[in-house]
Amino acid sequence: MRSTIDARIQRGLGATFEKGFSRTIEMAQEQLTRYFEGTLTEFSVPIRFIGTPFQCAVWEALLHIPYGHTSTYTELTARVSRPEAIRAVASANGANALSILVPCHRVIGSTGELVGYAGGLRAKRHLLQLEAEKARTTFDLFSNQHST
């Protein structure tokens, strides 16, 4: 879907892509490195959504799924006040151009199964395991501090 997403962004901004670096790209690289090291659980990279108002609402809702947690498509439809629009929510989730920064990997099927991820289910499983492991470690450390 890369070419489709790139075309949508270029149209939405009325711009073309240019190779190069910026402070925002450097910040994203630094934060993604820390995320994969397990030392960052929340991104502060400035983002701008380019999509329909509905897509933007779905992507905004994704930002509210905490690190180390998952949500279902059904729960996501409720968050955007469109419980009848599960396919549209799933489609918007799949059109997310900022995966990991906007954590679409945290959305799973209603029975807990891993479904739909542009990076593939193997990558989705890896991201969820990384977050679950780090979230559990953080929780365990917090628990230990209060039990002594």
Secondary structure as a PSIPRED ss2 file (coil, helix, strand):
# PSIPRED VFORMAT (PSIPRED V4.0)

   1 M C   1.000  0.000  0.000
   2 R H   0.000  1.000  0.000
   3 S H   0.000  1.000  0.000
   4 T H   0.000  1.000  0.000
   5 I H   0.000  1.000  0.000
   6 D H   0.000  1.000  0.000
   7 A H   0.000  1.000  0.000
   8 R H   0.000  1.000  0.000
   9 I H   0.000  1.000  0.000
  10 Q H   0.000  1.000  0.000
  11 R H   0.000  1.000  0.000
  12 G H   0.000  1.000  0.000
  13 L H   0.000  1.000  0.000
  14 G C   1.000  0.000  0.000
  15 A C   1.000  0.000  0.000
  16 T C   1.000  0.000  0.000
  17 F C   1.000  0.000  0.000
  18 E C   1.000  0.000  0.000
  19 K C   1.000  0.000  0.000
  20 G C   1.000  0.000  0.000
  21 F C   1.000  0.000  0.000
  22 S C   1.000  0.000  0.000
  23 R H   0.000  1.000  0.000
  24 T H   0.000  1.000  0.000
  25 I H   0.000  1.000  0.000
  26 E H   0.000  1.000  0.000
  27 M H   0.000  1.000  0.000
  28 A H   0.000  1.000  0.000
  29 Q H   0.000  1.000  0.000
  30 E H   0.000  1.000  0.000
  31 Q H   0.000  1.000  0.000
  32 L H   0.000  1.000  0.000
  33 T H   0.000  1.000  0.000
  34 R H   0.000  1.000  0.000
  35 Y H   0.000  1.000  0.000
  36 F H   0.000  1.000  0.000
  37 E H   0.000  1.000  0.000
  38 G C   1.000  0.000  0.000
  39 T C   1.000  0.000  0.000
  40 L C   1.000  0.000  0.000
  41 T C   1.000  0.000  0.000
  42 E C   1.000  0.000  0.000
  43 F C   1.000  0.000  0.000
  44 S C   1.000  0.000  0.000
  45 V C   1.000  0.000  0.000
  46 P C   1.000  0.000  0.000
  47 I C   1.000  0.000  0.000
  48 R C   1.000  0.000  0.000
  49 F C   1.000  0.000  0.000
  50 I C   1.000  0.000  0.000
  51 G C   1.000  0.000  0.000
  52 T C   1.000  0.000  0.000
  53 P H   0.000  1.000  0.000
  54 F H   0.000  1.000  0.000
  55 Q H   0.000  1.000  0.000
  56 C H   0.000  1.000  0.000
  57 A H   0.000  1.000  0.000
  58 V H   0.000  1.000  0.000
  59 W H   0.000  1.000  0.000
  60 E H   0.000  1.000  0.000
  61 A H   0.000  1.000  0.000
  62 L H   0.000  1.000  0.000
  63 L C   1.000  0.000  0.000
  64 H C   1.000  0.000  0.000
  65 I C   1.000  0.000  0.000
  66 P C   1.000  0.000  0.000
  67 Y C   1.000  0.000  0.000
  68 G C   1.000  0.000  0.000
  69 H C   1.000  0.000  0.000
  70 T C   1.000  0.000  0.000
  71 S E   0.000  0.000  1.000
  72 T E   0.000  0.000  1.000
  73 Y H   0.000  1.000  0.000
  74 T H   0.000  1.000  0.000
  75 E H   0.000  1.000  0.000
  76 L H   0.000  1.000  0.000
  77 T H   0.000  1.000  0.000
  78 A H   0.000  1.000  0.000
  79 R H   0.000  1.000  0.000
  80 V C   1.000  0.000  0.000
  81 S C   1.000  0.000  0.000
  82 R C   1.000  0.000  0.000
  83 P C   1.000  0.000  0.000
  84 E C   1.000  0.000  0.000
  85 A C   1.000  0.000  0.000
  86 I H   0.000  1.000  0.000
  87 R H   0.000  1.000  0.000
  88 A H   0.000  1.000  0.000
  89 V H   0.000  1.000  0.000
  90 A H   0.000  1.000  0.000
  91 S H   0.000  1.000  0.000
  92 A H   0.000  1.000  0.000
  93 N H   0.000  1.000  0.000
  94 G H   0.000  1.000  0.000
  95 A C   1.000  0.000  0.000
  96 N C   1.000  0.000  0.000
  97 A C   1.000  0.000  0.000
  98 L C   1.000  0.000  0.000
  99 S C   1.000  0.000  0.000
 100 I C   1.000  0.000  0.000
 101 L C   1.000  0.000  0.000
 102 V C   1.000  0.000  0.000
 103 P C   1.000  0.000  0.000
 104 C H   0.000  1.000  0.000
 105 H H   0.000  1.000  0.000
 106 R H   0.000  1.000  0.000
 107 V E   0.000  0.000  1.000
 108 I E   0.000  0.000  1.000
 109 G C   1.000  0.000  0.000
 110 S C   1.000  0.000  0.000
 111 T C   1.000  0.000  0.000
 112 G C   1.000  0.000  0.000
 113 E C   1.000  0.000  0.000
 114 L C   1.000  0.000  0.000
 115 V C   1.000  0.000  0.000
 116 G C   1.000  0.000  0.000
 117 Y C   1.000  0.000  0.000
 118 A C   1.000  0.000  0.000
 119 G C   1.000  0.000  0.000
 120 G C   1.000  0.000  0.000
 121 L H   0.000  1.000  0.000
 122 R H   0.000  1.000  0.000
 123 A H   0.000  1.000  0.000
 124 K H   0.000  1.000  0.000
 125 R H   0.000  1.000  0.000
 126 H H   0.000  1.000  0.000
 127 L H   0.000  1.000  0.000
 128 L H   0.000  1.000  0.000
 129 Q H   0.000  1.000  0.000
 130 L H   0.000  1.000  0.000
 131 E H   0.000  1.000  0.000
 132 A H   0.000  1.000  0.000
 133 E H   0.000  1.000  0.000
 134 K H   0.000  1.000  0.000
 135 A H   0.000  1.000  0.000
 136 R H   0.000  1.000  0.000
 137 T H   0.000  1.000  0.000
 138 T H   0.000  1.000  0.000
 139 F H   0.000  1.000  0.000
 140 D H   0.000  1.000  0.000
 141 L H   0.000  1.000  0.000
 142 F H   0.000  1.000  0.000
 143 S H   0.000  1.000  0.000
 144 N H   0.000  1.000  0.000
 145 Q H   0.000  1.000  0.000
 146 H H   0.000  1.000  0.000
 147 S H   0.000  1.000  0.000
 148 T C   1.000  0.000  0.000
